[in-house]
Amino acid sequence: RKARVMAEKMAKDWILDAESTLQGPDAITVERAIDEYIASKEPTLSQSTTADYLRMKKYFTSILDVPITEVTTKMLQDIIGEMAVSTNRYGKNINERTIKNRIFFLLACFKFEEHYKVYKLKFPVTESNEYLPPEKNEYHR
């Protein structure tokens, strides 16, 4: 009796695994990949980090319904371009590092779903604020 129950459980597990394999990675959309990545990391992340990850979805609205296997370099480059010309809540351009962090988050979601395509992306270079030391005549005594 015990062996039969165990064999039935193994058969059910095999069927579930076969069904998910038949769907393949084509069935996984960008939105689903993001949601599954966040769900897998949620136990180890702080609430604020989880909330930040969920907010990141708004930067990828143009591709949320696209299967991850159909995401192209051009699609990602367009998103980078949109981010590069947008401003933050203080009216300043978004920093290059912020754009990279957002895109690398998305690529981590793809990698979590075992989609390892390499994208050749170009990120904007932002001007750094160069601070020079004061001249000798500018010292206050």
C-alpha positions in Angstrom: 0.0 0.0 0.0 2.8 2.4 0.9 4.6 1.7 -2.3 1.5 2.4 -4.3 0.9 5.7 -2.7 4.5 6.7 -3.3 4.3 5.6 -7.0 1.1 7.6 -7.5 2.7 10.7 -6.0 5.8 10.3 -8.2 3.5 9.9 -11.3 1.6 13.1 -10.4 4.9 15.0 -9.9 6.2 13.6 -13.3 3.0 14.8 -15.0 3.2 18.3 -13.5 6.8 18.5 -14.5 6.1 17.4 -18.0 3.3 19.9 -18.4 5.5 22.8 -17.3 8.2 21.6 -19.6 5.7 21.5 -22.5 4.8 25.1 -21.9 8.4 26.0 -22.0 10.1 29.3 -21.5 7.9 30.9 -24.2 5.0 30.9 -21.8 6.9 33.1 -19.3 6.3 36.8 -19.8 8.5 39.5 -18.5 5.9 40.3 -15.9 5.7 36.7 -14.7 9.5 36.5 -14.6 9.7 39.6 -12.4 6.9 38.3 -10.1 8.5 34.9 -9.7 12.0 36.4 -9.1 10.5 38.7 -6.4 8.5 35.8 -4.8 11.7 33.6 -4.6 13.7 36.4 -3.0 11.0 37.7 -0.7 11.9 35.6 2.4 15.4 37.0 2.5 14.7 40.6 1.4 13.5 43.5 3.6 10.0 44.8 3.0 11.4 48.0 1.5 13.6 46.1 -1.0 10.6 44.0 -2.0 8.5 47.1 -2.4 11.3 48.7 -4.5 11.5 45.6 -6.7 7.7 45.7 -7.2 7.9 49.4 -8.2 10.5 48.5 -10.8 7.9 46.9 -12.9 6.6 50.4 -14.0 9.8 51.0 -15.9 9.2 47.9 -18.1 5.5 48.4 -18.9 6.2 48.4 -22.7 7.4 44.7 -22.5 5.5 43.2 -19.5 3.3 41.1 -21.8 6.2 39.9 -24.0 7.6 36.4 -23.5 11.2 36.6 -22.2 12.5 34.7 -25.2 11.2 37.4 -27.6 12.8 40.3 -25.8 15.3 41.9 -28.1 18.3 44.2 -27.6 16.3 46.9 -29.4 13.5 46.7 -26.9 15.9 47.0 -23.9 17.8 49.8 -25.7 14.5 51.7 -26.2 13.8 51.4 -22.4 17.2 52.6 -21.6 16.7 55.6 -23.9 13.4 56.4 -22.2 15.0 56.3 -18.8 17.9 58.4 -20.0 15.7 61.3 -21.1 13.3 61.1 -18.1 13.8 63.0 -14.8 13.5 62.0 -11.2 11.2 63.6 -8.7 13.7 66.5 -8.2 13.7 67.4 -11.9 17.2 66.0 -12.5 18.2 63.4 -15.2 18.3 59.9 -14.0 21.8 58.7 -13.1 23.6 56.2 -15.3 24.1 53.9 -12.3 20.3 53.9 -11.6 19.5 52.9 -15.2 22.1 50.1 -15.0 20.6 48.9 -11.7 17.1 48.8 -13.2 18.2 46.9 -16.3 20.4 44.5 -14.4 17.4 43.7 -12.1 15.4 42.8 -15.2 18.3 40.6 -16.5 18.5 38.9 -13.1 14.8 38.0 -13.5 15.5 36.5 -16.9 18.5 34.5 -15.5 16.3 33.3 -12.7 14.0 31.8 -15.4 17.1 30.2 -17.0 17.0 32.5 -20.0 20.7 33.3 -20.6 20.6 35.5 -23.8 23.4 38.0 -23.9 22.3 41.6 -24.8 24.8 44.1 -26.1 23.5 47.3 -24.5 24.8 50.8 -24.4 24.2 52.9 -21.4 24.2 56.7 -21.4 27.2 58.4 -19.8 26.1 61.1 -17.4 28.3 64.1 -16.6 29.9 63.9 -13.2 30.0 66.9 -11.0 33.6 67.8 -10.8 34.5 69.5 -7.5 37.8 71.3 -7.5 39.5 72.5 -4.3 39.4 76.2 -3.8 42.2 78.4 -4.9 44.5 80.0 -2.3 42.9 83.4 -2.7 39.4 81.8 -2.1 40.3 80.5 1.4 38.4 82.2 4.2 40.5 83.1 7.3 
